[in-house]
Amino acid sequence: MPAEFVHLHLHTEFSLLDGFCRLKPLIARASELGFPALAVTDHGVMYSAVNFYEMAAAANIKPILGCEVYLATRTRHDRHPQLDSAQRHIILLATNDEGYRNLIKIVSMASLEGYYYKPRADKELLRQHSAGLVALSGCPRGEIPYLLRQGDEAGALRAATEYRDIFGPDRFFIELSDHELPLEKRLNPELVKIARQLDLGLVATNDVHYLHPADADAHEVLLCIGTGRTMDDARRMRFGSNQYYLKSAEEMAQVFSELPEALTNTLRVAEMCNYQMDFTTSHLPHFPVPEGHTVDTYLAKLCEDGLKQRFGDHPGPEVRERLTYELGVIKTMGFPAYFLLIWDFINWSRQNGIPVGPGRGSAAGSLVSYLLGVTQLNPLEHELLFERFLNPGRKSMPDVDTDFCQDRRQEVIDYVTRRWGRERVSQIITFGRLKAKASLRDVGRALAMPLPQVDRIAKMVPAGPNVTLAQALELPELKAVYDGDPAGRRLIDVARRLEGMPRNASIHAAGVIISQKPVMEICPVQKMAGGDEVVAQFEMTAVDHIGLLKMDFLGLRNLTVIKDALQMIERTSGQAPDMDRISYTDEKTFELLQEAHTSGVFQVESAGMRRYLRALKPERFADIVAMVALYRPGPIQGGVVDGYINCKHGREEIHYPHPKTEPILKETYGFMIYQEQVMQISNVLAGFTLAMADDLRKAMGKKNPAVMAKQRDLFVKGCVERDIEEKLAGEVFDLMEKFAGYGFNKSHSAAYAVVTYHTAWLKANHPLEYMCALLTSVMSNSDKVSFFVKECRTLGLNVLPPDVNMSQWKFSVEQQPDQSWAIRFGLGAVKNVGEAVVAGMVAEREHGPYRTLADLCRRMDA
C-alpha cells in the first residue's frame, strides 16, 4: 500500500480518561496498515512517550512525539472558572532535540504553574518555547475552531495570525478532522478559508481513541468510569460517533477526497519531525569530592578506610583481589559517582540515627558496597557474586535499592532534595490499573447494573493480583453466567476490554530520581493533585531507559520495630546491643525458629512458613537464607522445599549433577536454589566468565528460544572442551534451565535473612521490648493488636491496660513496684482517641491525675 498518510493526532491508554489504545496492539495495527510514521499526543501529558518511541522504532515505524496541550483562555496563572470554562487545545509535535526540550518544558510548566482542573499552558509559554515545534490548530476545541463556533470569524483570523507568528508559517498548520459530526462539516470550510487567506498548510487528522469501530461502546463505558457517570445519564460525556478509531490511508483518502493536500501534508509534517530519543547518555549527578581527589581516587580512599574497619590491618589476598577487581569494573563503566552518591545519603542517615537495612537486591554481592557501609553483609563469606549486581559485559546502570526506618524515610528524601537541589530531584509516577474484579465493579457501575448482581459476579473471580477474567471464565460458575445471562455477558465482555487499563495516576511508593541537571530538561514533570511533590511523568522503567538515575527509598516497618525495641532495651537494661555484632549462632534464636514461634518475625510468620520451619529445624544462618529464597510458589509446587528438607535430614540422598558442582551445591543439599549457583556452575563446568554466566542467567529468566539455543551451544561446547561428555553437559544445562525458573537472587535473600535473624534474636532474647515495639507498629490495626497481645500472654509477658495517668501514645515499657517490667497499652491503639488529645494529656499530667479518659476529655474541652 502506498504510504500516503500519517496519523498525527492519536491518544493512547495513558490518557487515562478518554483513550484506551494499548501501545502493543496500536503499533501492530499501524504496521498492518502500512503507516511509515505515527504521532502520539496524549492530553496535557506525555506519559506514553518513551514506551511508544521504543515500540514504534522496533516496528520500523517513525515515532513522532507530541502532546495535545490545553491552553488557558488568558494566562496560565488565571484561576477563574468563567474565564477558563472553554479550555482550548493545540497539537504540538517535536521536530528535533530542541523541540523536544521545549515540548517537555511547556508540558511541565502547564502542570507546575498552570494547573486548574487541567494542566494549562498559554501563549506566553508558546512564544518562549516554540523553537523546534510543529503546531496544529487543534480539534473543534482549538482556539480557532472555537471562535468560529461563536461566529467570530475576525477573531479566528487574528488567532491564526498570532499562531503563525509564534511558530512561523512553515510550522503552523490548520487541522481538519471529520468524525461524521455536523459541527466538523460546518467548521471545515471556514478553516480552509482561513488557511487560504494566510497561506497556511492544511493537515487532515483523525482523533484516535480506540483501534476499531467496535471499540466505541467500551470506550463510552471508560468515559463513564473516568467521569463518575453512568451510560443512562443524559449529561454524560460522549463523543457522538464511532469514528474515533485508527483509520487506514484509504479511509482517510475517502473522507478528504476533495482536499488531497491535507493528506499529503501529514507526510510533510512527518518528514519535518526527526527527533531521536537519547538512550545512551547517563544523567548521573557529578559528585563533589575533596580537593586533590577525583571520584575514582575518593571512592578508592573510602574503600580503603572501610577495608581497615571491616577486616583490620591484614585483609588477606582474596579480599584485596576482589576489591581491586570491583573498583576496576566500576571505574571502567563510569560509575564511581554513583557509589559515592549512595554512600553519601546512607552515611548521612546512619550519622543521624536513621536505621538503614543491611542490603537489598543484588547490591549485597558487592564488596565495595560492603566497605562503604551501603550493605552490611560480607559477600565473600556468603559467596555472593559481584557480576550478579554489575555485569562488566553489559552496560547498564547499577541498581541499589535501600530500606529505611519507615518513620524516618522521608527525612532521607528531604536530605537528598537539599543536597542536590529541588529541581534535580523528583519522585516517579505510577499507574493503578483495572484488575479483574475492579474492572467488573467499575463497568457495572457505569452500566448502572444493580450492585448485588455485579457483586455476585465479581465474587466468582478468584482472589489474586495476577488473575485475569480470561482465566476466571474457565470456571464453571462464571462461564454459566456468561452463557446464560445477557446482562452478565455484556458486563464481562466490556470488563475484559478495559481490564489492565490505567485507572488512576499516583506517586510511586519508593522511586526517586536524582539528576545531573533539572529533571524538567530531560523528561516532563507534574504535581499530583492535592500535593506539592514534583513527579516525573515517565514510569520507572522509562526514566531508567533515558539515563536518569532512579533509586528506591523504601520504608521497612521491621527496621522501625528494631529501632524502637533497642531504645526500650537501653531503658530497661541500661545498654542496647549492637545488632551488627551479635552472634549468628545464638541458641535461643534457633530454638525459637525451630519451634516456629515466629509471629512478628520478619518474613517467617505466615502459617506455611512456620510449618516448613518446624520440618526444617534450622541450625545455621544459611538455612534461613535458603528458606527466604524457597518460600515461593515455584519451589513449593515443584517439590524443591520438601526435597531440601528431606536431604538436610538424610531422608533423601543428595545428588550432584557433576562432581565439580559439589562445592557449589553442598550448602543447599544438591539443589540449585540461587541464581548465583547457576552462574557458578556455568563458570566451573563450561569456562564461562562470570559476566557471561550472568548473561546466561538472564537469558534463562526471559526464556527466549533463540537466545537459549545459542547459550546451550556455548555451554555444551565449553563443557566438552573441559572433558565433560556432551550428553551430560546437555543434561546439566536442562537442569539449570529448570531451576532458573525457581532460582532466587542469593544476595537479596541473604541480606533479608539478616533482618529475619535480627527480629528473631530480639524476640528470643528481649521478648518484652520487642513485643512492645511490635505492638506500636501495628496499633492502627485493632485485629493485629489483639493478636499480638495474646502472643505476649503466651510468652508470659504482662500487658497493662490503658491508663490516662501512665499510658503514652505508643505502647511503652513500664517498671512495676516489684522492679519487674511490663508493657503498658498505648492510647494510640484505643479507638476514637486522637494523637493531639494524648499529647495534651502528657503535657498536662503535672497539673493533676485523671481517673478516666472522660475526665481528660472534659478538661481538654474546658
Secondary structure, DSSP 8 states (H G I E B T S, - for coil): ------B--B--GGGSSS----HHHHHHHHHHTT-SEEEE--BS--TTHHHHHHHHHHTT-EEEEEEEEEE-SS-TT---TTTTTT-EEEEEEE-SHHHHHHHHHHHHHHHHTT-SSS-EE-HHHHHHT-TTEEEE--STTBHHHHHHHTT-HHHHHHHHHHHHHHH-TTSEEEEEE-SS-HHHHHHHHHHHHHHHHHT-EEEEE--BSBSSGGGHHHHHHHHHHHHT--TT-TTS---SSS--B---HHHHHHHTTT-HHHHHHHHHHHHH-------S----------TT--HHHHHHHHHHHHHHHHHTT---HHHHHHHHHHHHHHHHHT-HHHHHHHHHHHHHHHHTT--B-S--GGGGG-HHHHHHTS--S-TTTTT--GGGT--TTS-------EEEEGGGHHHHHHHHHHHH-GGGEEEEEEEEE--HHHHHHHHHHHTT--HHHHHHHHTTS--STT--HHHHTTSHHHHHHHHH-HHHHHHHHHHHHHTT-EEEEEEEEEEEEE-SS-GGGTS-EEE-TT---EEESS-HHHHHHTT-EEEEEEEEHHHHHHHHHHHHHHHHHS----TTSS-TT-HHHHHHHHTT--TTSTT--SHHHHHHHHHH---SHHHHHHHHHH-SHHHHHTTHHHHHHHHHTTSS----SSGGGHHHHGGGTT---BHHHHHHHHHHHH---HHHHHHHHHHHHHT-HHHHHHHHHHHHHHHHHTT--HHHHHHHHHHHHHHHTT-B-HHHHHHHHHHHHHHHHHHHH-HHHHHHHHHHHTTT-HHHHHHHHHHHHHTT--EE---TTT--SS-EEEE-TTS-EEEE--GGGSTT--HHHHHHHHHHGGG---SSHHHHHHHHH-
